[in-house]
């Protein structure tokens, strides 16, 4: 069996880049805001995995903020 790979790229997704477009911007902020103050497991905006979406998670979004397109 032969396997061929072509045109592959790998990149690290910054915390807060919810749509994985390689930049944290207003689109990601919209996702974050829709989950604001939610509690429980499984929330994509719970960036520090403490079971709640709060200012600690917002800080991580801010640390990775980029307005480039």
C-alpha positions in Angstrom: 0.0 0.0 0.0 1.4 3.4 -1.0 0.5 6.6 0.7 1.2 10.0 -0.7 0.8 13.3 1.0 0.7 16.6 -0.8 0.2 20.3 0.2 0.0 19.7 3.9 0.5 22.3 6.6 0.5 22.1 10.3 0.1 25.0 12.7 -0.7 25.6 16.3 -4.0 27.2 17.1 -3.8 30.1 19.6 -6.2 29.9 22.6 -9.2 32.0 21.6 -9.0 31.2 17.9 -12.3 29.3 17.9 -12.8 29.3 14.2 -9.2 28.2 13.6 -8.5 30.9 10.9 -5.0 31.6 12.5 -6.1 34.9 14.1 -8.0 35.9 17.2 -10.4 38.6 16.2 -14.0 39.8 16.4 -15.3 36.5 14.9 -13.8 34.7 17.8 -15.0 37.3 20.3 -18.5 36.6 19.1 -18.1 32.9 19.9 -16.7 33.8 23.3 -19.5 36.2 24.1 -22.1 33.6 23.2 -20.7 31.4 26.0 -20.0 34.2 28.5 -20.7 33.1 32.2 -21.7 29.6 31.2 -20.7 26.9 33.6 -20.0 23.2 33.2 -17.8 21.1 31.0 -17.4 21.1 27.3 -17.5 24.8 26.6 -15.0 25.8 23.9 -14.6 29.2 25.5 -13.5 27.7 28.8 -9.9 28.2 27.9 -8.4 27.5 31.3 -10.8 24.4 31.8 -12.0 25.5 35.2 -15.7 24.8 34.4 -16.8 28.4 33.8 -16.3 31.1 31.1 -15.2 34.2 32.9 -12.6 37.0 32.9 -9.7 34.5 33.2 -10.7 33.0 29.9 -11.2 36.5 28.4 -7.6 37.3 29.4 -6.4 34.4 27.3 -8.4 35.8 24.3 -6.9 39.2 24.9 -3.4 37.8 25.1 -3.7 36.3 21.6 -5.7 39.2 20.0 -4.7 40.0 16.5 -6.5 42.2 14.0 -4.7 41.0 10.9 -6.6 39.3 8.2 
